[in-house]
Amino acid sequence: MIKGGEILKKQRVIGIFDSGVGGLTVMKEILEQLLDVRIVYFGDTARVPYGNRSREELIRFGEESVTFLIGQGAEVIVVACNTSSATALPVLREQFDIPMIGMVEPGARLAVEKTLAGRIGLIATETTVRSKAYSSGVSRALAKGSVPEDLALREAWQHGEQAIAVVKAQSCPLFVPLIEAGLANSAEARGIARTYLAPLQAAGVDVLILGCTHYPFLEPVIHEILGEDVLIVDPAWAVVEELRIVLQRMDGGRRLEAVMPSSDSVLGKNHWRVRYFVSGDPGLFRQVGNTLLQQPIDLVEQVTPGE
């Protein structure tokens, strides 16, 4: 019993994996919006970046990451890596009997809903761009009933007068190394961003999907370059909503609301909100993560999934 006689509900454990610090953007959204969950985070920093990896490698990395997270008590897996979501997730869903949420489908739906002109842009890793997963995701979203919130565009599309599609996808291979090195707000990052974003500006996109979980750390730079006329879409927003639905189903349709956020001071040291694991240097992850999140990451444990 705690605070006024309320019984603390069982907190679901969410497993999140990413190639590095990028998945922290997804984790932050989940923590802010779903107070009655715990998170086990795994960053595969020894093998970052994933953007130029083969499909076979990404599937193997995914298998190792999911197995590790399940071993840590995860009841739902968030594949907080667009590259893995685009290539490995279908295979992982066949191999593991646990709910899994990727980045592509939620991000594509959100872009469809928010576009005003039907001209969707994408920045992502080379592997994600090459997979055309977001182009397919936009088509599937429309086929399943997602429509633009803008009435004029919706009616034009329904009458076959206006297409809604990814009109330009741009790979940005230097973004992840810059962010992992803690250089998201550097002059170097701004110069590289201008080069990468120029083709999207030329294509006249009105919505830009951040197709890599690292990229939200560059959102101020991207917004500065593209201006107010281009809406930046972070798939993490839609991932949280999908996760909320999955958790409600697991809890028999009960509406998610926190009785009390977990904290050491209230619930004791055996109760935790987030646990961090990495395959590479824990110190570097903690240093970069602290800078990017602007909040302390205290303990990071080094592990080797698959061994």
Secondary structure, DSSP 8 states (H G I E B T S, - for coil): -BTTTB-----EEEEEEESSSTTHHHHHHHHHH-TTEEEEEEE-TTS---TT--HHHHHHHHHHHHHHHHHTT-SEEEE--HHHHHHTHHHHHHH--S-EE-SHHHHHHHHHHH-SSSEEEEEE-HHHHHHTHHHHHHHHHHHTT---SSHHHHHHHHTTSS--EEEEEEE-TTHHHHHHTT-TTSHHHHHHHHHHHHHHHHHT-SEEEEESTTGGGGHHHHHHHH-TTSEEE-HHHHHHHHHHHHHHHHTTT-----SS---HHHH-TT--SEEEEESS-HHHHHHHHHHHHTS----EEE--TT-
